[in-house]
């Protein structure tokens, strides 16, 4: 008999690896330097590759849904045999709960206590609720899966850790002691330059030869922008962490039947 829960985890892993490959081949966000020779100004802004962003969003949504389904399949495998009616069988889902105070009630409503006292306690100890003190990563699987039903979890760019030092390596006249986090939230920054070197600023941008554009290699962090806790999380590392917490949760459930 196949293990559908672990199969779902493996499928999620394949999707995360697919995302890794996508980001290694294409950059969803990149900094671009534009130089206006006539105006004597330069602008740095973030350019988005919408096709890559959308592909990444759909792949991430599949990852999260497979993780949520893996938890439900494992829970059904353990609890399903104890459900005696169609109404009870519809209740057999992994017991996420928004409120810590209602967690035990919610777990019992999912028929966990019919399996064993140790199984009930293991689920309570896993703390799959959304309030402080709960298992934040485990509950995030539930939150992101719900979010995907309303809007795709689209990756965003984060500039909080970027400083002028990184830009100065490629653009020597970039403003010193500049911190990108506050400015690039608006995705652009302009400054004047008295010494514009036509030989080093890049390729002419049609239809005018007065503007030149150059892509920079300054890295841009890719994050989940609307995590319910309010703090952006790194995109791919978070997906790996969610996979690992789902795998660990399934292991705990099976060890406490």
C-alpha positions in Angstrom: 0.0 0.0 0.0 1.4 3.4 -1.0 2.0 6.1 1.7 0.0 9.0 0.3 1.1 11.4 3.0 4.8 10.9 2.3 4.1 11.0 -1.4 2.6 14.4 -1.0 5.7 15.5 0.9 8.0 14.2 -1.9 5.9 16.1 -4.5 6.2 19.3 -2.4 10.0 18.8 -2.3 10.1 18.4 -6.1 8.2 21.7 -6.5 10.6 23.5 -4.1 13.6 22.1 -6.2 11.8 23.4 -9.3 11.6 26.9 -7.7 15.3 26.7 -6.9 16.1 25.9 -10.5 13.8 28.7 -11.7 15.5 31.3 -9.5 19.0 30.1 -10.5 18.1 30.6 -14.2 16.0 33.7 -14.0 15.8 36.7 -11.7 12.3 37.7 -10.7 13.6 41.1 -9.4 16.8 42.9 -10.5 18.2 46.4 -10.0 18.7 48.5 -13.1 20.9 51.6 -13.5 19.6 54.1 -16.0 21.8 57.1 -16.9 20.3 60.2 -18.6 23.3 61.9 -20.2 21.4 65.1 -21.1 19.9 65.6 -17.7 23.1 64.5 -15.9 21.1 62.2 -13.6 21.1 58.5 -12.8 18.3 56.4 -11.5 18.3 53.0 -9.9 15.1 51.1 -9.8 13.8 47.5 -9.4 12.7 45.8 -12.6 10.2 42.9 -12.2 9.9 39.8 -14.5 6.2 39.2 -14.1 6.2 35.8 -15.9 8.9 34.5 -13.4 7.0 36.0 -10.4 3.7 34.4 -11.5 5.4 31.0 -12.2 7.0 31.1 -8.7 3.6 32.0 -7.1 1.8 29.1 -8.7 4.6 26.6 -7.8 4.7 27.9 -4.1 0.9 27.5 -3.9 1.2 23.9 -5.0 3.9 23.3 -2.4 1.7 24.6 0.4 -1.4 22.7 -0.7 0.6 19.5 -0.9 1.9 20.0 2.6 -1.6 20.7 3.9 -2.9 17.6 2.1 -0.1 15.4 3.5 -1.1 16.3 7.0 -4.7 15.5 6.2 -3.8 12.2 4.6 -1.7 11.1 7.6 -4.5 12.2 10.0 -7.1 10.3 8.0 -4.9 7.2 8.0 -4.9 7.2 11.8 -8.3 8.7 12.8 -10.4 7.6 9.8 -11.1 4.0 11.0 -12.7 5.5 14.2 -15.3 7.5 12.3 -18.6 5.6 12.0 -20.8 8.0 10.0 -20.5 10.2 7.0 -20.8 13.2 9.3 -17.9 12.0 11.4 -15.8 11.2 8.4 -16.1 14.8 7.2 -14.6 15.9 10.5 -11.4 13.9 10.0 -8.9 16.6 9.0 -5.8 17.8 10.7 -7.0 20.0 13.6 -5.7 23.5 13.0 -7.3 26.1 15.3 -6.9 29.9 15.4 -7.4 30.1 19.2 -5.2 28.5 21.8 -8.1 28.4 24.2 -10.2 26.3 21.8 -7.4 24.0 20.6 -8.2 21.0 22.8 -11.9 21.3 21.9 -11.1 21.5 18.2 -8.8 18.4 18.4 -11.4 16.4 20.2 -14.0 17.6 17.6 -11.7 16.0 15.0 -12.1 12.6 16.8 -8.5 12.5 18.0 -9.4 11.2 21.5 -10.9 8.1 20.0 -7.4 7.0 18.9 -5.6 7.1 22.3 -4.8 9.5 25.1 -1.3 9.8 23.9 -2.4 10.7 20.4 -4.6 13.5 21.8 -1.8 14.8 24.0 0.7 14.7 21.1 -1.6 16.9 19.0 -2.1 19.3 21.9 1.7 19.5 22.4 2.2 20.2 18.7 0.2 23.4 19.3 -1.2 23.9 15.8 -2.9 27.2 16.7 -2.4 30.8 15.5 -1.9 32.7 18.7 1.5 33.4 20.5 2.9 30.2 21.9 1.6 28.1 19.0 3.7 26.3 16.4 4.2 29.2 14.0 5.6 27.2 11.1 3.0 24.5 11.4 0.2 26.9 11.5 1.7 28.9 8.6 0.9 25.9 6.3 -2.7 26.3 7.2 -2.6 30.1 6.8 -0.9 30.1 3.4 -3.2 27.4 2.1 -6.2 29.6 3.1 -4.6 32.7 1.6 -4.2 30.8 -1.7 -8.0 30.3 -1.9 -8.3 34.1 -2.0 -5.1 35.3 -3.7 -2.0 33.5 -5.0 1.0 33.8 -2.6 3.0 36.0 -4.9 6.7 36.5 -4.0 7.9 40.0 -3.3 11.3 41.7 -3.1 12.9 42.9 0.2 15.6 45.6 0.3 15.9 46.0 4.0 19.5 44.6 4.2 20.9 46.5 1.1 23.3 49.4 1.7 25.3 51.7 -0.5 28.4 49.5 -0.3 26.8 46.9 -2.5 26.0 49.4 -5.2 29.3 51.2 -5.0 31.1 48.0 -6.2 29.4 48.5 -9.6 28.5 52.2 -9.5 31.4 54.1 -7.9 29.5 57.4 -7.7 26.5 55.9 -6.0 25.5 58.0 -2.9 27.6 57.0 0.1 26.0 55.8 3.4 22.7 55.3 1.6 20.4 52.6 3.0 18.2 51.1 0.3 15.5 49.7 2.7 13.6 53.0 3.0 14.0 54.3 -0.6 13.5 51.1 -2.6 10.2 50.4 -1.0 9.2 53.0 -3.7 11.4 51.1 -6.2 13.4 54.1 -7.4 16.2 56.4 -6.4 17.7 59.3 -8.4 20.9 61.3 -8.0 22.9 63.7 -10.1 26.3 62.9 -11.5 28.8 65.5 -12.8 31.0 62.9 -14.4 29.1 60.5 -16.6 31.4 58.1 -18.5 29.7 57.0 -21.7 32.1 54.1 -22.0 31.1 52.4 -18.7 27.4 53.1 -18.2 26.1 50.3 -20.4 24.1 49.8 -23.6 22.0 52.6 -25.2 18.3 52.3 -24.5 16.3 52.9 -27.7 14.9 55.1 -29.1 17.2 57.7 -27.6 20.9 57.7 -27.2 20.8 60.1 -24.3 19.8 57.3 -21.9 21.8 54.3 -21.1 20.7 51.2 -19.1 22.7 48.6 -17.2 21.5 45.7 -15.1 23.3 45.4 -11.7 24.2 42.2 -9.9 23.2 43.5 -6.5 21.1 40.7 -5.0 17.5 41.2 -4.0 16.0 39.0 -1.3 12.8 37.2 -2.4 10.2 36.9 0.4 6.6 36.1 1.2 5.2 39.6 1.7 2.0 39.0 3.6 2.7 36.5 6.3 -0.1 36.8 8.9 2.4 37.5 11.7 3.4 40.6 9.7 7.1 39.7 9.2 8.2 38.8 5.7 9.9 35.4 5.4 12.5 34.3 2.8 10.7 32.6 0.0 12.4 29.2 -0.7 13.9 28.7 2.8 10.5 29.1 4.3 9.0 26.5 2.0 11.8 24.0 3.0 11.1 24.8 6.7 7.3 24.2 6.1 8.1 20.8 4.5 10.3 19.8 7.4 7.7 20.7 10.0 5.0 18.8 8.1 7.3 15.8 7.9 8.0 16.0 11.7 4.3 16.4 12.5 3.4 13.3 10.6 6.2 11.4 12.4 4.9 12.6 15.8 1.3 11.5 15.0 2.4 8.1 13.8 4.5 7.6 16.9 1.7 8.2 19.3 -1.1 6.0 18.0 
